[in-house]
């Protein structure tokens, strides 16, 4: 149950960054990062690390027809989360990261 709450929190944070500014527009095609082995703080609300991060589809956009229903939500998104993984969108200017290094700097204070 706690993981579902954390998923809702993370999805809400990302959704606010992505969907909020784009309510009147269609979300443009965008790249995704696959974060493997996600570790969260004691509250279960903030990442403290992960084992590996890599760009899905070599940094290219995933077709929108396969997007949220398969990457972030639905059975595939839930299976990713249960395995300790998450798919993070790269959608400048709505996200402050363009790659794994910038994602790490944003969440973990890395370089």
N, C-alpha and C positions, 0 to 999 in steps of 0.2 A: 504494500500500500504506500509506503514511504517513497518508493521509486516512482510510482505514478504521480505523486505530489510533486516530486522534483522534476519529472518530465513536464508537468503542467507549468511549473515555474519557469523552466528553461524555454519552453515553447512560448510562454507569454512574453518573456523578455525579447526573444528573437522576433516574435510576431509584432510586438509594438514597434521594434526598429524597422521591420520590413513592410508590414502591411499598413501601419498607421499613416506614414507619409504618402503611400501609394493608393489610398482608398479610391481616389477618383480615376486612377490609371491602372492598367493591367500590369502585373509584376513582370518586368522584362526578364528574358532568359539570363541565367546567372550560374556561376560555378559553385561547387560545393567542396568542403573539406570533410574528410572522414576521420573522426577522432576516435582512437581505439584505446580501450582501457581507462576510461574516464574515472577520475577520483574526485570526490566531493568533500567539502569541509564537514565539520560535525553537524552543522545545521542542515546539510544536504542541499544547499541552495547555491553554492559557488564552487567552481572547479579549483582544485588545488594541484592538479597535474593530470597527465595522461601518459600512456606508454608510447603511442605513435600517432602522428598526424600525416595524412597525405592527401593530395588533390585527387578528387574523383574525375574520371574522364579526361585526364591530363589538363585539368584546368578549364576545360570547355564546359559550356552550359549543358545541362541535362534537359532533354525535351520537356516542355511544360506539361504535355499530356501524361508524362510519367512522373511528374514532380512530387507534389506533396503527398499524394495518395501512396506513394511508394518509398519516398526517402525519409520523410519526417513523421508521418502518421501511418495509420493502418497497420497491417500485419508486419510489413517489412520494418517500419520505423519502430514498432514495439519490440520486435525481435532484436533489432540493433541495441535498443536501450537495455533490454534484459541481459544482453551480453556485455554491457558496460561500455557501449559505443554510442556515438551520436553523429549525425550528419549536420554540418553547420553551413549555412549559406554564405556565399561571398557576393555581396550585392552593393558595391559602392554607389552612391555615397551613404547608403543606409546602414552599412556595417563599417566599423573602423578598421577592418582587416581585409587584405587582399590575398593572403597566403598563410601557411602554418606559422611562420616566424612572427608575423604581425598578430595572429590570433594568440600566440603564446605571450607576446608582449602585452597585449590587452588584458588577458585574464591572469597571467602569472607574473607579470613584470619582467619577462625575459627580454633578451636583446633582439 
